[in-house]
Amino acid sequence: MIEIYDLEVKYRWRQEPIVKGVSAKFDGKHLILGPNGSGKTTLFRAIAGLTPITSGRVLIDGIDVSSIYGKPGLLAINLYEVYEVLHVNAYDHMRLIMDLTDGDVDLALKIFNDLGLSIELLKKRKPWELSTGQRKIFCTAVALASKARHVLLDEPFEELDPARKAKLLETFKQYSGVLILNTHETWLLSALRNWSAVFMFEGRLYGPVHVSELLESSLILGEDPNAIMRFQVLGKWYSLVKGEKGEVLTRIATLDKVYELAMGG
């Protein structure tokens, strides 16, 4: 389980926090849904100990993240900076990380193949020589194959075609630990209807709510007392309510659209 208590993160002392007093518990499979720039990646970096925490705590299986260092099998993340280790090719990077984590080389190779990243290419190029999309595939495959009890995946579907997205979703079904995926894309709701979800806007978390409820909800302006969830964007309150009373959530292509609604509402 990952537990977060009153977490605040900011990069400069005068700057408004990127993550603002967030508290949450994650056990099982979860979506963090939010537009670009909402703080999702910064939240992941804080959970993984990759950025200083201004205040609050992060516990992983009851252990404060500040006291965890290099413990294999506990946490994996698909951020590129974690896998830029040595001046060797991407394939050798993968083999090294699998050795260090007692990971599953065969699973990593299967994910590479499913997502269209050839072994020949990985043997020719260092991780930083891969394209942006190829780096994301590489890091996602290595994170999932590391056999960690907790995996954080930052926008893992970027630049994947529909067939490869479907194959990655099948891989998620086989994972048995705590899996947290962040995204701004709402099409995932139909594919992951048995997951739990929280929303992130302007550095704050809202929820959780079961994804199956979101599939039958719509977005309206204002605070509805019967709302499934309420959140604030650009100083305006919005409510997710049952039925088609407003903008049907699954018809909003990405949650970046919420800012357009807020500015026009």
C-alpha angles and dihedrals in degrees: 000000000000115000125189123191124192091325118189126178128181129159101212125034095238094043123104108253118266090208112037120203096313122182124179146137123222121194118152124002121340142174122213104202121194144125123269111284095026094119100261097129092044089052090053092048090053093049090051094048092245096124131037116263113228093202140338131048141272118203124190112195087341095307120116109245090226090067096047118091128166096340107159121222096024108089137000130182133186098226110131097228090068093062101045093096114132139012092259134107123282094253092055089047089056093048091049093051092047089052092049094047099034085242131170110264092184091055091050090051091048092052091047090052094044091051096044101254109136124216089226090060093046090053091051100047137052115231093259090052092062120096119258092260093045091051090053091051091047095050094044092051093048093047093051094044095050091083092229118165090230126038127186116198119192111204093324095176097061113134094359120133119231095264093053092044088057091052092050090050089055089054090054090057090060094052112099104187135071108307121184119184125185123203145149092215119101098196087084091071093076092047096047102038093144094058130093121242140202127186125226122202127165093346098312131107124224125190149337106233131160113257091230088066092052091056089066098041140095135200123247134174116254139027110300111194090216095049122138086219139351127207139171127236125176090346094307126111121229130188132208107217135178117265134015100305096130138349105354105233097222090053092058102093095207134002089243082083090071090071090054090052091048093050093046097040 
